[in-house]
Amino acid sequence: MAGHKLVIFDCDGTLVDSQDLIVQAMNQAFIEARLTPPPRQRTLSIVGLSLLEAMQVLVPEAAEDDQHQLAGLYKHSFGQLVANTNRKEPLYEGAAETVRSLSNRADVVLGIATGKSQRGVRRVLAEHDLQECFVTLQTADDAPSKPHPAMIHQAMSEAGAEPRDTVMIGDTVYDLQMAKAAGVVAIGVDWGYHSPDDLRACSPDALLSNFSQLHNILEAFWQKKETSQGELA
C-alpha cells in the first residue's frame, strides 16, 4: 500500500447519521445516574470525543469515578437500544456511493478515525456492507481521544501513507484540529454535529455541503500536490 493516497473519514456525523440514537442513549444514561440530561445540541457537541472525555465536558464538576460510571452507562444504553430495537444507523446521502467509488481506485486507500468503539464501527460498516472498503480503522479503543493526532498517525502507518498524501474528513472541530495537528489536509462537512461557523473557525482546507463535491476537491488537492512536487524537482 506504500505510496497510496489515504482518505480518512470520521464516522458519526460524517458517514453515519446516528444523532437520534446518541441523544436517546445519553438521556437514558443521565436519567439512570439521577442527573438531568443535557440539551440535545450539548450532547451532539461532544460527538467525536472518547466517552470519558465527553463526560468530562458534559459534567466537569463530577468526580472522575462518576464520569467513568456515566460513560459506562451510556455505552450500555447505546448497545441496548441497538440490540432491542434492531435499529440501523443510517448513512448520509451519497456516503456509500462515495466510499465505494474511492475504494475502487487503485491509487487510493481508505480509513476511519472515530470516537466509536471498534465493535461499534465494525457493526455499522457490516450493516451497510462497507467493511471491505477500509484498510485501517482507528477508534477510541486504540488511541487518545481527538483532537490528539494519534489516530491519524496510526492510520498512516498502517496504510503506508505520508502526511502529504493524507486527507481527513469530518464534521466536528475535533476532526479538523486532529488533522491540523497531524499535518494532513483537513476537510469539513457541514451536515454533521458542529455548525459550519465553528468548522470555518478551524480554517479547513475545504468545507463540503454534500458528498458529490468530494471527488473534485480531492482531485484538486492531489493535482496541486503533484504540481508543487514537479516544481521542486
C-alpha positions in Angstrom: 0.0 0.0 0.0 3.0 2.3 0.3 2.7 5.4 -1.8 -1.1 5.4 -1.9 -3.3 8.4 -1.2 -5.1 7.9 2.1 -8.5 9.3 2.7 -9.7 9.1 6.4 -13.4 9.5 7.3 -14.9 10.3 10.7 -17.9 8.1 11.3 -20.7 9.7 13.4 -21.9 12.9 11.8 -19.8 12.4 8.6 -20.7 9.0 7.2 -23.4 7.9 9.7 -26.5 9.9 10.9 -26.6 8.4 14.5 -27.8 11.6 16.3 -31.1 10.2 17.4 -29.5 7.1 18.9 -26.8 9.1 20.6 -29.2 11.6 22.2 -31.5 8.9 23.4 -28.7 6.8 24.9 -27.2 9.9 26.6 -30.6 10.8 28.0 -31.1 7.3 29.4 -27.6 7.3 30.9 -28.1 10.6 32.7 -31.5 9.5 34.0 -30.2 6.3 35.3 -27.4 8.2 37.1 -30.2 10.5 38.5 -28.9 13.5 36.6 -30.7 16.0 34.3 -29.9 15.1 30.7 -28.0 17.7 28.7 -29.8 19.6 25.9 -29.7 17.9 22.6 -27.2 20.2 21.0 -25.0 19.9 24.0 -24.9 16.2 23.6 -24.2 16.4 19.9 -21.4 18.9 20.5 -19.3 16.2 22.2 -19.6 13.6 19.4 -16.2 12.7 18.3 -14.6 12.7 21.7 -13.9 9.4 23.6 -16.7 8.6 26.1 -14.7 9.6 29.1 -13.6 12.9 27.6 -17.2 13.5 26.5 -18.4 13.1 30.1 -15.6 15.3 31.4 -17.0 18.0 29.1 -20.7 17.4 29.9 -20.3 17.1 33.7 -16.9 18.7 34.5 -17.9 19.1 38.2 -18.4 15.4 38.7 -15.8 13.2 40.3 -13.7 11.1 38.0 -15.3 7.8 39.2 -18.7 9.3 38.4 -17.6 10.3 34.9 -16.3 6.8 34.3 -19.6 5.4 35.6 -21.6 7.7 33.3 -19.5 6.7 30.3 -20.3 3.0 31.1 -24.0 3.8 31.4 -24.0 5.5 28.0 -22.2 2.6 26.4 -24.7 0.1 27.9 -27.7 2.3 26.9 -26.5 2.6 23.3 -25.8 -1.1 23.0 -29.3 -1.9 24.4 -31.0 0.5 22.1 -29.3 -1.1 19.0 -29.9 -4.6 20.2 -33.5 -4.2 21.4 -34.8 -2.2 18.6 -32.7 -3.6 15.8 -32.2 -0.1 14.6 -29.6 0.6 12.0 -27.6 3.8 12.0 -28.4 5.3 8.6 -25.8 6.7 6.2 -25.9 10.2 4.9 -27.0 10.6 1.3 -24.1 9.8 -1.1 -21.9 8.3 1.6 -22.0 4.7 0.5 -21.5 5.6 -3.2 -18.6 7.9 -2.4 -16.9 5.3 -0.2 -17.2 2.5 -2.8 -16.1 4.7 -5.6 -12.9 5.8 -3.8 -12.2 2.3 -2.6 -12.3 1.0 -6.2 -9.4 3.3 -7.2 -6.0 1.7 -7.5 -4.2 4.8 -6.1 -6.4 5.4 -3.0 -6.9 3.6 0.3 -9.5 4.5 2.9 -9.5 4.7 6.7 -11.8 5.6 9.6 -10.9 7.7 12.7 -13.7 7.8 15.1 -14.7 8.1 18.8 -16.8 4.9 18.4 -15.5 1.6 19.7 -14.0 -1.0 17.3 -17.2 -3.1 17.9 -19.4 -0.2 17.1 -17.7 0.9 13.9 -17.4 -2.6 12.6 -21.1 -3.2 13.3 -22.1 -0.1 11.3 -19.8 -1.0 8.4 -21.2 -4.5 8.3 -24.8 -3.2 8.3 -24.1 -1.2 5.1 -21.7 -3.8 3.5 -18.7 -1.4 3.6 -16.3 -3.3 5.8 -14.1 -4.3 2.8 -13.7 -0.7 1.7 -11.4 0.3 4.6 -7.8 -0.7 5.2 -7.5 0.9 8.6 -9.9 1.5 11.4 -8.8 3.8 14.3 -11.1 4.1 17.3 -11.3 5.3 20.8 -10.2 1.8 21.8 -6.9 2.2 20.2 -5.7 5.8 20.7 -6.1 9.0 22.7 -9.2 11.0 22.0 -9.5 13.5 19.3 -8.1 16.1 18.7 -4.9 14.2 19.5 -3.3 13.2 16.2 -2.5 9.6 17.2 -5.4 8.1 15.2 -4.2 9.7 12.0 -0.6 8.8 12.7 -1.6 5.1 13.3 -3.8 5.1 10.2 -0.9 6.5 8.1 1.5 3.9 9.5 -1.0 1.0 8.7 -1.7 2.3 5.2 1.9 3.2 4.4 1.0 6.8 3.6 2.7 10.1 4.2 1.1 13.2 5.6 1.3 15.0 2.3 -0.8 12.2 0.7 -3.4 12.0 3.5 -6.8 13.7 3.9 -9.0 13.8 7.0 -12.8 14.4 6.5 -15.0 15.1 9.5 -18.0 17.1 10.8 -16.5 18.4 14.1 -13.9 20.8 15.2 -12.1 17.9 16.8 -11.7 16.2 13.4 -10.2 19.4 11.9 -8.0 20.1 14.9 -6.7 16.5 14.7 -6.0 16.8 11.0 -4.1 20.1 11.5 -2.1 18.5 14.4 -1.1 15.6 12.2 -0.1 17.9 9.3 -2.7 16.4 6.8 -5.4 18.0 4.6 -8.4 18.9 6.7 -11.9 18.8 5.0 -15.0 19.6 6.9 -18.6 18.6 6.2 -21.5 20.9 7.1 -24.2 18.3 7.6 -23.0 16.9 10.9 -23.0 17.8 14.6 -20.9 21.0 14.7 -22.0 24.2 13.0 -20.4 25.4 9.7 -19.3 28.6 11.5 -17.5 26.5 14.1 -15.8 24.5 11.4 -14.8 27.6 9.4 -13.1 28.9 12.6 -10.7 26.0 12.3 -9.7 27.1 8.8 -10.3 23.8 7.0 -8.8 23.3 3.6 -12.3 22.8 2.2 -15.9 22.6 3.6 -18.4 20.3 1.9 -22.1 20.7 1.7 -22.7 17.3 0.0 -20.7 14.2 -0.9 -20.9 14.9 -4.6 -18.3 17.7 -4.1 -15.7 15.4 -2.6 -14.2 13.8 -5.8 -13.4 17.2 -7.4 -12.0 18.6 -4.2 -9.7 15.6 -3.7 -8.5 15.8 -7.3 -7.7 19.5 -7.0 -5.6 18.8 -3.9 -3.8 15.9 -5.5 -3.1 17.8 -8.7 -1.8 20.8 -6.7 0.5 18.5 -4.7 1.8 16.9 -7.9 2.4 20.3 -9.4 4.3 21.5 -6.4 6.4 18.4 -6.3 7.2 18.9 -10.0 8.3 22.5 -9.4 10.6 21.4 -6.7 12.1 18.6 -8.7 
